Amino acid sequence: MSRCLKNPLRPLLEEERRQLIHLSRGQAAAASQVARAKAVLAVADGDSYTAAAQAAGRRSGDTVAALVPRFDVEGLAAVAPRHGVAACLGTRPWSGNGC
């Protein structure tokens, strides 16, 4: 029995769906971006977060559960790669460079 979702995915716009399909099939995009696009499409098609994670090649539905509300707010920007800690590797936190 499935639970009621706290933050269900809003209906996708036709342009968003087309862009997500293009991203999910593309080979030039980052692997993380392809996986996020596949997960959002799976949820939009009615899959659970766990099933969407498996369809995207991920193990946990928790990441999809975090992605869905972010997609609702940010739209396609939510599937784009985000800056992480890797940009600050080799720097010291007290160096004052913003990392």
C-alpha positions as CSV (number, residue, x, y, z in Angstrom):
1,M,0.0,0.0,0.0
2,S,1.5,3.3,-1.0
3,R,1.5,6.3,1.3
4,C,0.2,9.8,0.4
5,L,3.0,11.9,-0.8
6,K,3.8,15.1,1.1
7,N,5.1,16.9,-2.0
8,P,3.6,15.4,-5.2
9,L,5.0,16.4,-8.5
10,R,3.1,19.1,-10.3
11,P,1.9,18.3,-13.8
12,L,4.7,18.8,-16.3
13,L,4.4,21.4,-19.0
14,E,4.7,20.0,-22.6
15,E,8.0,21.8,-23.1
16,E,9.4,20.4,-19.8
17,R,8.4,16.9,-20.8
18,R,10.0,17.3,-24.2
19,Q,13.2,18.7,-22.6
20,L,13.3,15.9,-20.0
21,I,12.9,13.2,-22.6
22,H,15.7,14.8,-24.7
23,L,17.9,14.9,-21.6
24,S,17.1,11.3,-20.6
25,R,18.1,10.0,-24.0
26,G,21.1,12.2,-24.6
27,Q,24.7,11.0,-24.3
28,A,26.2,14.4,-24.2
29,A,24.7,15.3,-20.8
30,A,26.2,14.5,-17.4
31,A,25.2,11.1,-16.0
32,S,23.7,12.8,-13.0
33,Q,21.6,15.0,-15.2
34,V,20.3,12.0,-17.2
35,A,19.4,10.1,-14.0
36,R,17.5,13.1,-12.6
37,A,15.6,13.6,-15.9
38,K,14.7,9.9,-15.9
39,A,13.5,10.0,-12.3
40,V,11.3,13.0,-12.8
41,L,9.8,11.5,-15.9
42,A,9.1,8.2,-14.1
43,V,7.4,10.1,-11.2
44,A,5.4,12.1,-13.7
45,D,4.2,8.9,-15.3
46,G,2.9,7.7,-11.9
47,D,5.8,5.6,-10.6
48,S,6.7,5.6,-6.9
49,Y,9.9,7.3,-5.8
50,T,11.5,3.9,-5.3
51,A,10.5,2.7,-8.8
52,A,11.6,6.0,-10.3
53,A,15.0,5.7,-8.6
54,Q,15.4,2.2,-10.0
55,A,14.4,3.4,-13.4
56,A,17.1,6.1,-13.2
57,G,19.7,3.6,-12.0
58,R,19.7,4.7,-8.4
59,R,19.2,2.7,-5.3
60,S,17.3,5.0,-3.0
61,G,14.0,6.7,-3.5
62,D,15.0,9.3,-0.9
63,T,17.0,11.2,-3.5
64,V,14.0,11.3,-5.8
65,A,11.9,12.4,-2.9
66,A,14.2,15.4,-2.5
67,L,14.4,16.1,-6.2
68,V,10.6,16.3,-6.7
69,P,9.9,19.4,-4.6
70,R,13.0,21.0,-5.9
71,F,11.7,20.4,-9.5
72,D,8.4,21.9,-8.5
73,V,10.1,25.1,-7.5
74,E,13.0,25.4,-9.9
75,G,11.7,23.5,-13.0
76,L,14.3,22.2,-15.4
77,A,17.1,23.9,-13.4
78,A,16.6,21.2,-10.8
79,V,18.0,18.5,-13.0
80,A,21.1,20.5,-14.0
81,P,24.4,19.6,-12.2
82,R,24.9,21.7,-9.1
83,H,28.1,23.0,-7.6
84,G,29.4,20.9,-4.8
85,V,32.4,20.5,-2.6
86,A,34.7,19.5,-5.5
87,A,35.1,23.1,-6.4
88,C,36.8,23.8,-3.1
89,L,39.1,20.8,-3.0
90,G,42.7,21.8,-2.2
91,T,41.6,25.0,-0.5
92,R,41.6,25.8,3.2
93,P,38.3,27.1,4.7
94,W,40.2,30.0,6.3
95,S,41.8,31.1,3.0
96,G,38.9,33.6,2.3
97,N,38.1,32.4,-1.2
98,G,34.5,31.8,-0.4
99,C,34.6,28.0,-0.2
